[in-house]
Amino acid sequence: MKRVVITGAGTINALGHDVPTTLQAMQDGVCGIGPLDIRDVDRLSVKIGGQVTGYDEAAHFNRQQISLYDRFTQFTLLAAKQAIDAAGLSFSGDLADRSGVVLGTSGGGLNTQDENYRAVYEEGKNRVHPFIVPKLMNNAAASHVSMQYNLRGPSFTVATACASSNHAMGQAFALIRSGMADVMVTGGSESMLCFGGVKAWEGLRVMSKDACRPFSATRNGMVQGEGAGVFVFEERDHALKRGAEILAEVAGFAMSSDASDIVMPSKQGAARAIAGALKDARLAPSDVGYINAHGTGTAANDKTECAAVADVFGAHADRLMMSSTKSMHGHLIGGTGAVELLACIMALRDGIVAPTIGYEEPDPECALDVVPNTAREATVTATLSNAFAFGGLNAVIALTAA
């Protein structure tokens, strides 16, 4: 099978509008979560989020584009440009035919839906813009990336709630490893920080009103974020022949289904995905130095994830570092795994492990090294990125140093 490497990365999220700014914020333990600036925020009981601030869509897109691009699509296009520019690729001829896009999202064009439901049901309008359907559809971002960069190979969108990005990147990895593609633009995006998006999540009663504190005994729920993370995955020999800088190698991927409960996670399902990723990457448990945890800050997820890691890694679990960067940028739902993969790349390339900020008190059920509050320097040669979604859908990616 072909080997797969990462040759470009891009992002926009609550910590920064590009990769260097985001990684610096992760190193510094910056909290990107703050008061929401959205319409009707006074009607919400949860008024915080990992919102992208200082963003002006008109600075990046013209009026015609804005009429076609929901906020999640805009974020995707900005991150994709960064990643493709960093990879130094242009797509024409055979390469265009053998390059594609696989992206993850959960809500898709939720801002567009929210705005137009308001217009029709609250304001009584009888007509909406003719581009509403192509603007709100979940595959809009993937389609626009494919059109903008002439990517004529396999292109589609994956929607598996909070595991969407990891599932998408896993499919991109599989396409290249099998020889079906040479280059894939992959990752995910989300923008659910609108009145309807937050109000729906309030109904689940899993949201914190003050902060995201994964693994801390004082945690009281998750905090939503927004943004995008996009990467260029490339067949290794193809990258080496053109002299590309390799950020990391995608060594393995696994997925599993709990097949048990629509919202409560299963230790066994998570453990099977973690063990499967290790097996696929041909890694021993002792090879892994860092795990970017799903780490939502909910009681159910955190203790279940820690138990699954302890089961798979045995004695080595006590020597692992595992942090949740959701404490800084919030939970990007379908886009979260893509932004979190940046922390894995940082650990491998820069020897810096991002912290779990907001950590206040140890929890006996989360008795692992969660890198509390302060980043750590360490030599790491292999990492895992966990994603465990509602519906019991689990996806774990293994990266190794280039």
C-alpha positions as CSV (number, residue, x, y, z in Angstrom):
1,M,0.0,0.0,0.0
2,K,1.0,3.6,-0.6
3,R,2.3,5.8,2.2
4,V,0.5,9.1,2.9
5,V,2.0,12.3,4.2
6,I,0.8,15.8,5.0
7,T,2.3,18.6,2.9
8,G,0.1,21.5,3.7
9,A,-2.2,22.8,6.5
10,G,-4.6,25.7,7.0
11,T,-7.0,26.9,9.6
12,I,-9.3,29.6,10.9
13,N,-10.7,29.2,14.4
14,A,-11.2,31.0,17.7
15,L,-7.4,30.9,18.4
16,G,-6.3,32.4,15.1
17,H,-6.9,32.9,11.4
18,D,-3.9,30.8,10.3
19,V,-1.7,27.9,11.4
20,P,1.2,29.9,13.0
21,T,-1.1,32.0,15.1
22,T,-3.2,29.0,16.2
23,L,-0.1,27.0,17.2
24,Q,1.3,29.9,19.1
25,A,-1.9,30.2,21.0
26,M,-1.9,26.5,21.8
27,Q,1.6,26.8,23.1
28,D,0.7,29.8,25.2
29,G,-2.5,28.2,26.6
30,V,-4.7,31.0,25.2
31,C,-8.4,30.7,25.8
32,G,-10.4,31.6,22.6
33,I,-13.7,31.1,24.3
34,G,-15.6,34.3,25.2
35,P,-19.0,36.0,25.1
36,L,-21.0,35.3,21.9
37,D,-21.7,38.1,19.5
38,I,-24.7,36.8,17.7
39,R,-28.3,37.9,17.1
40,D,-30.8,37.2,19.9
41,V,-28.0,36.2,22.3
42,D,-30.1,37.5,25.2
43,R,-32.6,34.7,24.5
44,L,-30.0,32.1,25.1
45,S,-29.0,30.6,28.5
46,V,-25.6,29.7,27.1
47,K,-23.9,32.9,26.0
48,I,-20.3,31.8,25.4
49,G,-18.5,30.1,22.5
50,G,-15.2,29.7,20.7
51,Q,-16.3,32.3,18.1
52,V,-14.0,33.5,15.2
53,T,-13.5,37.1,16.0
54,G,-12.1,39.9,13.9
55,Y,-13.5,38.3,10.8
56,D,-15.0,40.3,7.9
57,E,-16.4,38.2,5.1
58,A,-16.3,41.2,2.7
59,A,-12.5,41.3,3.1
60,H,-12.2,37.9,1.5
61,F,-15.2,37.4,-0.8
62,N,-17.2,39.6,-3.2
63,R,-20.9,40.1,-3.0
64,Q,-21.7,37.3,-5.5
65,Q,-19.5,34.8,-3.6
66,I,-21.1,35.8,-0.3
67,S,-24.5,35.1,-1.7
68,L,-23.3,31.5,-2.4
69,Y,-21.0,30.8,0.6
70,D,-22.4,30.1,4.0
71,R,-20.0,30.9,6.9
72,F,-18.8,27.3,7.1
73,T,-17.9,27.3,3.4
74,Q,-16.1,30.6,3.8
75,F,-14.0,29.2,6.6
76,T,-13.3,26.1,4.5
77,L,-12.1,28.1,1.5
78,L,-9.8,30.3,3.6
79,A,-8.2,27.2,5.3
80,A,-8.0,25.3,2.0
81,K,-6.1,28.2,0.4
82,Q,-3.6,28.3,3.2
83,A,-3.1,24.5,3.0
84,I,-2.7,24.3,-0.8
85,D,-0.4,27.4,-0.9
86,A,1.7,25.8,1.8
87,A,1.9,22.6,-0.2
88,G,3.0,24.4,-3.3
89,L,0.6,22.6,-5.6
90,S,-1.4,23.5,-8.6
91,F,-3.8,21.1,-10.2
92,S,-4.0,20.4,-14.0
93,G,-3.9,17.5,-16.3
94,D,-3.5,14.0,-14.8
95,L,-2.8,15.5,-11.3
96,A,-6.2,17.2,-11.3
97,D,-7.9,13.9,-12.3
98,R,-6.1,12.1,-9.4
99,S,-6.8,14.8,-6.8
100,G,-10.0,15.3,-4.8
101,V,-11.7,16.7,-1.7
102,V,-13.1,14.9,1.4
103,L,-14.4,17.2,4.1
104,G,-16.4,16.8,7.3
105,T,-19.2,18.9,8.7
106,S,-22.2,18.2,10.9
107,G,-24.4,21.3,10.6
108,G,-23.3,22.4,7.1
109,G,-25.0,25.7,6.2
110,L,-26.7,26.1,9.5
111,N,-26.3,29.9,9.5
112,T,-28.1,30.0,6.2
113,Q,-30.9,27.8,7.5
114,D,-31.3,29.9,10.6
115,E,-31.5,33.2,8.7
116,N,-34.0,31.9,6.3
117,Y,-36.3,30.2,8.8
118,R,-36.3,33.5,10.6
119,A,-37.2,35.3,7.4
120,V,-40.1,32.9,6.5
121,Y,-41.5,32.1,9.9
122,E,-40.8,35.2,12.0
123,E,-40.8,38.0,9.4
124,G,-43.5,36.4,7.2
125,K,-41.6,36.6,3.9
126,N,-42.9,34.4,1.1
127,R,-39.7,34.2,-1.0
128,V,-36.1,33.3,-0.3
129,H,-33.0,33.8,-2.3
130,P,-32.7,31.3,-5.2
131,F,-29.2,30.1,-4.0
132,I,-30.4,29.0,-0.5
133,V,-30.2,25.3,-1.3
134,P,-26.7,25.3,-2.8
135,K,-25.6,27.6,0.1
136,L,-26.9,25.4,2.9
137,M,-26.2,21.9,1.6
138,N,-23.5,20.0,3.5
139,N,-21.4,19.3,0.4
140,A,-21.2,23.0,-0.5
141,A,-17.8,23.5,0.9
142,A,-16.3,20.4,-0.7
143,S,-17.8,21.4,-4.0
144,H,-16.5,24.9,-4.0
145,V,-13.0,23.8,-3.0
146,S,-13.1,21.3,-5.9
147,M,-14.2,24.0,-8.4
148,Q,-11.8,26.6,-7.2
149,Y,-8.7,24.4,-7.4
150,N,-9.8,22.1,-10.4
151,L,-9.8,19.0,-8.3
152,R,-11.5,16.5,-10.5
153,G,-11.0,13.3,-8.5
154,P,-13.1,11.8,-5.7
155,S,-14.9,14.6,-3.8
156,F,-17.6,14.3,-1.1
157,T,-18.7,15.3,2.4
158,V,-18.8,13.1,5.5
159,A,-21.3,13.9,8.2
160,T,-20.9,11.9,11.4
161,A,-21.5,14.5,14.1
162,C,-18.4,15.2,16.2
163,A,-16.3,12.6,14.3
164,S,-17.0,14.1,10.8
165,S,-13.5,15.5,10.2
166,N,-11.7,12.4,11.4
167,H,-13.9,10.2,9.3
168,A,-13.3,12.5,6.3
169,M,-9.5,12.5,6.8
170,G,-9.6,8.7,7.2
171,Q,-11.4,8.4,3.9
172,A,-8.8,10.7,2.2
173,F,-6.0,8.6,3.7
174,A,-7.6,5.4,2.4
175,L,-8.1,6.8,-1.1
176,I,-4.4,7.6,-1.4
177,R,-3.1,4.5,0.3
178,S,-5.2,2.3,-2.1
179,G,-3.8,4.1,-5.2
180,M,-7.1,5.7,-6.2
181,A,-5.7,9.3,-5.7
182,D,-2.4,11.0,-5.4
183,V,-3.5,14.1,-3.5
184,M,-6.5,14.8,-1.3
185,V,-7.6,18.1,0.2
186,T,-9.2,17.1,3.5
187,G,-10.3,18.2,7.0
188,G,-13.5,19.8,8.1
189,S,-15.4,22.9,9.1
190,E,-18.4,24.1,11.1
191,S,-20.2,27.2,12.0
192,M,-23.2,26.5,14.3
193,L,-22.8,29.6,16.5
194,C,-26.1,31.1,15.5
195,F,-29.3,31.4,17.6
196,G,-30.8,28.2,16.3
197,G,-27.6,26.2,16.6
198,V,-26.9,27.2,20.2
199,K,-30.5,26.9,21.2
200,A,-30.7,23.3,19.9
201,W,-27.6,22.3,21.8
202,E,-29.0,23.9,25.0
203,G,-31.7,21.3,24.9
204,L,-29.2,18.5,25.4
205,R,-28.2,20.1,28.8
206,V,-24.5,19.3,28.1
207,M,-23.3,22.9,27.7
208,S,-21.3,24.9,30.1
209,K,-22.2,28.5,30.8
210,D,-18.7,29.6,31.9
211,A,-15.8,27.5,30.6
212,C,-14.6,24.2,29.1
213,R,-12.6,22.3,31.7
214,P,-12.0,18.8,30.3
215,F,-10.9,16.1,32.8
216,S,-11.1,18.5,35.7
217,A,-13.4,17.4,38.6
218,T,-15.1,20.8,38.3
219,R,-16.0,20.4,34.7
220,N,-19.6,21.2,33.9
221,G,-20.0,20.7,30.1
222,M,-18.8,21.5,26.6
223,V,-18.5,24.8,24.8
224,Q,-19.2,25.1,21.1
225,G,-16.6,26.6,18.7
226,E,-16.5,27.3,15.0
227,G,-13.9,27.4,12.2
228,A,-12.1,25.0,9.8
229,G,-9.0,22.9,9.5
230,V,-7.8,21.8,6.1
231,F,-4.8,19.7,5.1
232,V,-3.2,18.4,1.9
233,F,-2.7,14.6,2.1
234,E,-0.3,13.4,-0.5
235,E,1.2,10.1,-1.6
236,R,4.7,10.0,-0.1
237,D,6.7,9.3,-3.3
238,H,4.8,12.0,-5.1
239,A,5.7,14.5,-2.4
240,L,9.3,13.4,-2.3
241,K,9.7,13.7,-6.0
242,R,8.7,17.3,-6.1
243,G,10.7,18.2,-3.0
244,A,7.7,19.0,-0.8
245,E,8.1,19.8,2.9
246,I,6.5,16.9,4.8
247,L,4.7,17.9,8.1
248,A,3.9,14.4,9.3
249,E,3.0,11.0,8.0
250,V,-0.5,9.6,8.3
251,A,0.3,6.2,9.6
252,G,-3.0,4.6,10.4
253,F,-6.8,5.0,10.9
254,A,-9.6,3.1,12.4
255,M,-13.3,3.5,13.0
256,S,-15.9,1.7,15.1
257,S,-19.5,1.9,16.1
258,D,-20.8,1.5,19.6
259,A,-24.1,0.2,18.4
260,S,-25.6,0.9,21.8
261,D,-26.9,4.5,22.5
262,I,-27.5,7.6,20.5
263,V,-25.8,10.0,23.0
264,M,-24.0,8.0,25.8
265,P,-20.5,6.9,24.7
266,S,-19.2,3.3,25.1
267,K,-15.7,2.5,26.5
268,Q,-15.6,-0.7,24.4
269,G,-16.4,1.2,21.1
270,A,-13.8,3.9,21.8
271,A,-11.2,1.3,22.8
272,R,-11.7,-0.7,19.6
273,A,-11.1,2.4,17.4
274,I,-8.0,3.3,19.4
275,A,-6.6,-0.2,19.2
276,G,-7.5,-0.4,15.5
277,A,-5.6,2.7,14.7
278,L,-2.5,1.4,16.5
279,K,-2.8,-1.9,14.6
280,D,-3.3,-0.2,11.2
281,A,-0.3,2.1,11.9
282,R,1.8,-0.9,13.1
283,L,2.5,0.9,16.3
284,A,3.0,-0.6,19.7
285,P,1.2,1.2,22.6
286,S,4.7,2.2,23.9
287,D,5.4,4.1,20.6
288,V,2.7,6.7,21.2
289,G,3.8,9.8,23.2
290,Y,0.7,12.0,22.9
291,I,-3.0,11.7,22.3
292,N,-5.2,14.6,21.3
293,A,-8.3,13.6,23.3
294,H,-11.9,14.1,22.2
295,G,-12.1,15.6,25.7
296,T,-15.4,17.5,25.5
297,G,-15.6,18.5,29.2
298,T,-18.7,16.4,29.8
299,A,-18.7,13.9,32.6
300,A,-19.8,11.0,30.3
301,N,-17.2,11.6,27.6
302,D,-14.1,12.3,29.7
303,K,-14.3,9.4,32.1
304,T,-15.2,7.0,29.2
305,E,-12.3,8.2,27.1
306,C,-9.9,7.9,30.0
307,A,-11.1,4.3,30.7
308,A,-10.7,3.4,27.0
309,V,-7.2,4.7,26.8
310,A,-6.3,2.9,30.1
311,D,-7.6,-0.3,28.7
312,V,-5.8,-0.1,25.4
313,F,-2.4,1.2,26.7
314,G,-2.2,-0.7,30.0
315,A,0.8,0.3,32.0
316,H,2.0,2.8,29.3
317,A,-1.2,4.9,29.9
318,D,0.6,6.4,32.9
319,R,3.4,7.6,30.7
320,L,1.2,9.0,28.0
321,M,0.4,12.7,27.6
322,M,-3.2,13.4,26.6
323,S,-4.7,16.8,26.3
324,S,-7.9,18.4,25.0
325,T,-7.4,21.6,23.0
326,K,-11.2,22.0,23.1
327,S,-10.5,23.8,26.3
328,M,-9.0,26.6,24.2
329,H,-10.9,26.7,20.9
330,G,-14.2,25.0,21.9
331,H,-15.9,22.0,20.3
332,L,-16.2,22.6,16.5
333,I,-18.5,19.6,16.2
334,G,-18.0,18.3,12.7
335,G,-14.8,20.4,12.2
336,T,-13.2,19.7,15.5
337,G,-10.9,16.8,14.6
338,A,-9.3,18.9,11.8
339,V,-8.3,21.8,14.1
340,E,-7.1,19.3,16.7
341,L,-4.9,17.5,14.2
342,L,-2.7,20.6,14.3
343,A,-1.8,19.9,17.9
344,C,-0.6,16.4,16.9
345,I,1.5,17.9,14.1
346,M,2.9,20.5,16.6
347,A,3.9,17.7,19.0
348,L,5.7,15.8,16.3
349,R,7.4,18.7,14.5
350,D,8.1,21.1,17.3
351,G,8.2,18.9,20.3
352,I,5.6,21.0,22.1
353,V,2.5,19.4,23.6
354,A,-0.6,21.6,23.8
355,P,-2.2,21.8,27.3
356,T,-5.6,21.2,28.7
357,I,-6.4,24.6,30.1
358,G,-9.0,25.4,32.8
359,Y,-7.9,22.3,34.8
360,E,-8.7,22.9,38.5
361,E,-9.0,19.7,40.4
362,P,-8.0,16.1,39.7
363,D,-10.8,13.6,39.0
364,P,-10.1,10.0,40.1
365,E,-11.9,8.7,37.0
366,C,-9.6,10.8,34.7
367,A,-6.3,9.8,36.4
368,L,-4.1,10.3,33.3
369,D,-1.5,12.9,32.5
370,V,-3.7,15.5,30.8
371,V,-1.0,18.2,30.5
372,P,-2.8,20.6,32.8
373,N,-2.8,24.3,32.0
374,T,0.7,24.6,30.6
375,A,2.3,23.4,27.4
376,R,5.1,20.9,27.7
377,E,8.3,20.3,25.7
378,A,8.7,16.6,24.8
379,T,10.1,14.4,22.1
380,V,7.1,12.7,20.4
381,T,7.4,10.3,17.5
382,A,3.8,9.1,17.2
383,T,0.4,10.6,18.1
384,L,-3.2,9.7,18.0
385,S,-6.2,12.0,17.5
386,N,-9.5,10.7,19.0
387,A,-13.0,11.6,17.8
388,F,-16.1,10.0,19.4
389,A,-19.5,11.2,18.1
390,F,-23.1,11.1,19.1
391,G,-24.6,8.0,17.5
392,G,-21.6,6.0,18.8
393,L,-19.4,6.7,15.8
394,N,-15.7,6.6,16.6
395,A,-12.7,7.6,14.4
396,V,-9.1,7.7,15.4
397,I,-6.1,8.9,13.3
398,A,-2.5,7.9,14.0
399,L,0.3,10.3,12.9
400,T,4.1,9.7,13.0
401,A,7.0,12.1,12.6
402,A,8.1,12.8,9.1
